[in-house]
Amino acid sequence: MDAVWLTPWYPSPMADGGYDVADYRGIDPRFGTLADADALLAEAHALGLRVVVDLVANHTSEQHPWFRAALAAGPGSPERERYFFRDGRADGEEPPNDWVSAFGGPAWTRVREADGRPGQWYLHLFAPEQPDLDWTHPGVGDDFDAILRFWLDRGIDGIRVDAAPAMAKVPGLPDAGHGPGASFESRTWVGNPHWDVEEVHDILRRWRRIGDSYDGDRVFVTEAVVNGPERLSRYVRPDEMHTSFNFDYLTCPWDAARLRSVIDASLAALAPVGAPATWVLSSHDETRHATRFGRADTSATTGAGAPADPGPADPALGLRRARAAALLTLALPGSAYVYQGEELGLPEVEDLPEELLQDPTWERSGHTVRGRDGCRVPLPWEGDRPPFGFTAPGVAPWLPQPAGWGPLTVAAQRADPGSTLNLYRSALRLRRRVTATAGNDLEWLDAGDGVLAFQRGRSFRCLVNLTASSRPLAGWGEVLLASAPCDDLLPPDTAVWVAAPG
């Protein structure tokens, strides 16, 4: 199945790139109208593409009518029961517990009541503009059932559940044991009272039942940054979601042993629940891998916690490794997600002017963490100057594109047989043919230390040289596709697909 995944398109104040939703049944005017959405769905379906949309159900915008009504109604009101309003500790002066925000600082903000006095605190595991919903309130579940049906009835083919592990909290909201200045490190947490709580699976099963009630296939995907593949596998049990993003793979450094370990652990954890693996190299929350693979530290964080100064990057090395990583990723069994722009080899934009930064992490960190804006710069489509066909000439997009992106445009790369765009297009076409009958089969082959080599099916092989020296390629088979020129030797930081001899 080929699909396009759309990040939130709903009306939003854009405090967090649309993940602060003010109306779940509309389209933000900056993007178009419901009629435009219907037309997009119809055109995608005519082309054989499915459409998956983000559903942000852990929190709303502070501008959502539910939250505005809760603020106006005051303490003890039914309207506040949809959210987590609590009295503070120390005579109301301190937050109700020690929970932390993913964007830095405490997960609580104090409101000013209608009479002007400081009042209760409300919970937000993300930005203060994103108050968390209380999913134990029956009205929340009923309303989201209706929201899900609204979009399924319009023809969407699935949903990606944003921040799924956040949607359930331990009753009583006990302290998590976070110390002063603690970071949001969900990949290390087990037994945390505000993340990956068991009751979240009841919500996912509820949505799966709704999706299964529709004719045809509906796909459900979760974003679940949790502690390891075993915890992740619980989100894709047969009666829950179909797939979930693989953050262990996304954050893995450019290291043969580490990559093999992550691949093996992912496949082993998912096999008992019968779910396909997913593989992703970049996302709207991470430094683009064409940049991070060019650094001394090639690993990634998850979310908004990137260091303020990650060190210099070698653009040529980063792109070479990114092209090799693309062939590795597309050769693995399961589903692959291509984040917009990685097929162009786009680098992270690291010199955005501070006054243009929009990620809430920038403010929440006291201007020490620049956040995720560098991977969200709009795509360059054509031409030799900004906005490169993304908007009309003279109309500035929400973030500025580098002036030197002319050679990276879709139009420029389409005409270059050796471009990253044409590498991705060739790989995707070939992938359909050479892996069609391989299923989840993967057999590791010995090609020496620092080289990943595996076979799928009867003849398809992938070799990736992650060392600093060339390795023999003769005898492995006919080269079908390579991320860089090669002959009888496989150069450093290069991947090839070959057909096994015989």
Secondary structure, 3 states (H helix, E strand, C coil): CCEEEECCCCCCCCCCCCCCCCCCCCCCCCCCCHHHHHHHHHHHHHCCCEEEEEECCCECCCCCHHHHHHHHHCCCCHHHHHECEECCECCCCECCCCCECCCCCECEEEEECCCCCEEEEEECCCCCCCCEECCCCHHHHHHHHHHHHHHHHHCCCEEEECCHHHCCCCCCCCCCCCCCCCCCCHHHCCCCCCCCCCCHHHHHHHHHHHHHCCCCCCEEEECCCCCHHHHHHHHHCCCCCCEECCHHHHCCCCCHHHHHHHHHHHHHHHHHHCCCCEEECCCCCCCCHHHHCCCCCCCCCCCCCCCCCCCCCCHHHHHHHHHHHHHHHHHCCCEEECCCCHHHCCCCCCCCCHHHCCCHHHHHCCCCCCCCHHHCCCCCCCCCCCCCCCCCCCCCCCCCCCHHHHHHCHHHHHCCCCCHHHHHHHHHHHHHHHCCCCCCCCEECCCCCCEEEEEECCCEEEEEECCCCCEECCCCCEEEEECCCCCCEECCCEEEEEECCC
